[in-house]
Amino acid sequence: MDTSTWNVNRWLQHLEAIHPADIDMGLERVQQVAARLDCLKPAPLVILVGGTNGKGTTSALLTRLLARQGMRVGTYNSPHILKYNERVSVNGSDIADADLCHSFELVEQARGDIPLTYFEFGTLAALAWFRSQSLDACVLEIGLGGRLDAVNVVEADLSVVTSIGLDHEAWLGNDVNVIAYEKCSIAREGRYLVCGQPDAPARGRETVEQLHGFWLGRGEQFDVVEQANGDERVLKIRFLPYPDEDTRMEWQLPAGYIPGANIATAIQALAAIGHLLPEPEVAEVIRQLRVPGRLQGWQCQLEDGRTIRFTLDVAHNEQAASYLATRALQPDGILLGMLSDKPVEDVIMALPQPKQWLLAGLDGYRGLPVAGLQQRFAESDRGKEPVAAATVDVNSALQHILQTAKDGEHWLVVGSFVTVEYALKFIQAQQQAKENSWKSI
């Protein structure tokens, strides 16, 4: 098979075709190929980031804080929003197509007849590329669960579990103690695991101790409280600057655009390995950090003079939706599009209460068509709230908003990475066609 002329899209088609399942939990196959590629330790410092919610924002903050120290940091995260290359980056710059194709080729040669899933193949390609980049550190996001996730094959120096909640129940079950075991199994002997879940299930700490790791838990060794300071929101964060000593430090930091719990978790994590910047520098990084698809703001100035504001967020489970409600967004409307295997009713109930809903179908084999979303909305306890429209897709929903929204309205676009992907592509298309005037806010 001649792959020399393959582009990224052709490689991704290959990745989708070489394994009969999307997910095949287990590490033996991945470990075998990783050993052949010599990428089990892709950098001198390796940080694993798992959890139900907050992995992407925590990874982004860890990366930015380490890079601020002059370090060369590779970051692996998933899923992507617009382009696969987003999953693999160094200091915020995505991998080039040529490098990605070369890494895919290395994995293809190394695997021989070993079957790999799409995620496993992509993970190995990322690790192989990081190994060749003379990095100082890697921040690697767990895809699903932890114990049996492909990313968990690496030799890690620090593990982070951002939160523990229900998600991917078909694979992880609906028992938070079992989920805590799966997620906290990314702990390593003699290393710290920092857990950002308050009142974490006891099974989490037990798992870390059974693996002979050291537990640092929110509400125990560190914590965060969000407060109002005039017109601003600030975070009061208490943490152990030196985990071997039981003396806590307290910082006041800006709330920024990512959850305060994730900020506190990242601070405690870097303190645990002696890589924490001074408070003013951390505050500056937090103020500047924006993560695509997380409270991502856009403003549209229409030709008739109306201005419509949008907030895009990939929240797709109850825990993430509840966080949006705490941010007091008070949207005039919510545009919701979800995948069929997600807890739709729980998300609907946890989201902020808008004046009206707009339901949009998602295509693809996991997508929830609009008729299914309408039914599940009607079956929820919010089923009697006003629905502005039900549209076949996100594009149609956004067009409806632009045609009917009043000047100054604020819409929350939420429910899935796919929903945000379609919304961003819609915005890009309007920008390229010079339709209306869009700006990031």
Buried (B, 14 or more C-beta within 10 A) or exposed (E): EEEEEBEBEEBBEBBEEBBEEEBBBEBEBBBBBBEBBEBBBBBEBBBBBBBBBBBBBBBBBBBBBBBBBEBBBBBBBBBBBEEBBBBBBBBEEBBEBEBBBBBBBBBBEBBEEBEBBBBBBBBBBBBBBBBEBEBBBBBBBBBBBBBBBBBBBBEBBBBBBBBBBBBBBEEBEEEBBBBBBBBBBBBBEEBBBBBBBBEBBEBBBBBBBEBEBBBBBBEBBBBBEBEEEEEEBBBBBBBBBEBEEEEEBEBEBBBBBBBBBBBBBBBBBBBBBEBBBEBEEBBEBBEEBEBBBBBBBBBBEBEEEBEBBBBBBBBBBBBBBBBBBEBEBEBBBBBBBBBBEBBBBBBBBBBBEBEBBBBBBBEEEBBBBBEBBBBBBEEBEBBEBEBBBBBBBBBBBBBBBBEEBEEEBBBBBBBBBBBBBBBBBBBEEBEEEEEBEBEEE
